[in-house]
Amino acid sequence: MTDVEPISSEIIHDFSGSFTVENRNVTGTVNLDHTPVGGLRNAHDINYDGLFLNKNELDMDWEVPGADTGIENWTRVPYTGITEQAEITEENASILAVNTWISGATGSAVGIVGSVTETKATVDVNMTDMLFLFEAVILKIGPFSGENRPIVGAVETINETENGSCGGSLHIVGTVDDQTGEVKGTVTFNDYCEEGIILDGSADIMGHLDLISEEFFHYLFTYKNMMATVLDQSVVINGRTAGDFTVSPTRIMLSYVVEDIITAKSYWLKDLIAGIVESLNYYEINELSGRYYDPDYGYVEVSVGDPIHVNEDDFWPSSGSMILLGAQNTKARLTFVSATEFLIEADTDGDGLYDDYSSGIQLWSEL
């Protein structure tokens, strides 16, 4: 094996496997056992043995746009459910639609009024919480990276603790390069509460900082066996979250596998990319792409119908719609009627009309 200088010499992962690295300095095979976070830049030809169920269908290859992150395929916890594309029917349309929105954040199966399911939500949060969870963390880390900056050309060490907005704390240990703004480190969460979600565990972070404004251009969190808790119910999350603030709209990326502790089922949000426009009192999701894998039904492709509008103080979106595409061109549409109500309709015969099923207007509070 060729020795390769890693990006960091301090932050360690215990992932197994290997990949071939080609960069401007060296080419060789790197063992991922105890490889520092970030690994090496421009990794290619990944050996998927033992990492995923199927290379073509279950890999997670993406990087933060504009960032030379060099991190690929870090999630090891396998998705154990159905991997074929789901055909959307009258029986599963509501389950898939709401599970996609809620399970994008938690992986919990949910019970829909009027639908066939026996499992009630174990964790009641939604996709928008996870889209902004790590952005809130980033906003707290940025100022740390600018404090007491040393002489030009030096690498500053970060070792700081910050309280969560609704309890607990996070502790970050890492470095920031005074020339490039590159940040890398480990964030440890101790009952850290943000967006109503309590986190326990650690996440590796890398990204690039604007050294003048102390705000991130882009970031990438990778996390293994992170515990997320809401209302005393918990799930385990493995994967990564990234953000790119150099483009408009801002892009937040989620790709992770979630295990519901109560049901022992795993759920997968694969390469979800959301384009988000933020305003003073609200934000709008006007782009959405990716897949949601449901353990009982398989996967659906996710997109936006009408822009999804979320007011700052509301838990649920107040308008807009999300579209799910299933096998045989079947579709489901989740419409956010108000900040408290939703409607699910389905096209189960693939004719392009949402006239085969309707849930009627439902209340989020009754889930």
Phi, psi and omega in degrees: 000138178278130177288133181231134179286122181281168176294319181234149179247009187243328190260121191246140171245156176248030177292147178250163183119185180208161172210159179267134184247134174232114173219185189291346184255326189200153173235134180180177178259134184243130176278128182282353175296119179059032174279131179303149181304144183092335178055245181225158181283145174060054179280140181221175173052057184285138173273113187269358184304124177082352182263323184220161179289322183209123185301313186287326188262331191241014177281171181222067183269104167200157178230165177294123180305131178084357182243132178274072188282323180071012179254127178222140169055061183265347182280126181255331182295120186283149169278126189252005182269195180291136184252353178282159177292135182283140169268124184278128183233174175299328184284328186247358185301313181293319181298312181295318183296311182285323176299323178298315181290315182278319182287342171301337179256328192230334185081005184275135173289151184231158176255127181252135177302125177088359180249166184265100175198147182253354187257125178270156181302133175266335177224123188254076172228174183228176187304323183296331177298314181288330178298327185251356182302307184281338173296321177297323177295316180301320181297334178274331181283324183311306180299329176302321186290345181256353183286136174051044183298133183281193182296156181302136178094354181268164175252121183272140175268134177253131177209088190222158176236140180222142179278149175283158182292337178232027174124166179070190182209162171236150178232125180247133174234126181179201182221157171226131180276124184291340181268316187259341185078009180291129179244137175210144183175190178234132176251125178253128182256129177238097185050036184285123185249125178211138181055029179078003180251130178262125181251139171225134182129196182226156178221139174273141182233141167215153182177191179228137188247141168284113187291344179271308182277344183062030175247149183282139168283314178202159182212161176216120173258136169238137185219145181231126179055042174284132178265126177242129186231135172223128178052045175067011175246139189232153171227162178250130184241133175229125179159220183203156178227136182225157177218144178230113182259009181270354182241163176232123003287161174303142179244128174246135184238132180235134175207105184202159174252136182239136174248124175282119185295325183288313184267345183064016177271150178250145182231147186228123168257111190253115172052044177284125178240123181245131173265121190235131173251121181257136175238188186295315186242006181200170169221162185225129175264107182250000173222139179204127177211153180141189181232147169243127178256119176260132186297334184264340187235338184105198188257157172228149174275137187249137175208172177265138170272277170261149181310136183269116186257127180233119176285150188305321186264003182262148179278323182246155176300152181259345178199171180102180181207153176242137182249136174245133177249123179249189179295156179059029178061023175284151185218157170227146179234122175260113180255128177273102186286318176204184180289355180236350188231154177214164179221136177240129177233157183219147170250098186266353179249003174073022181268003177089000181248133179272063186237012184261342181202142173216133178282344193075166181289128182241159177259132175301327183293345181265002178293000000 
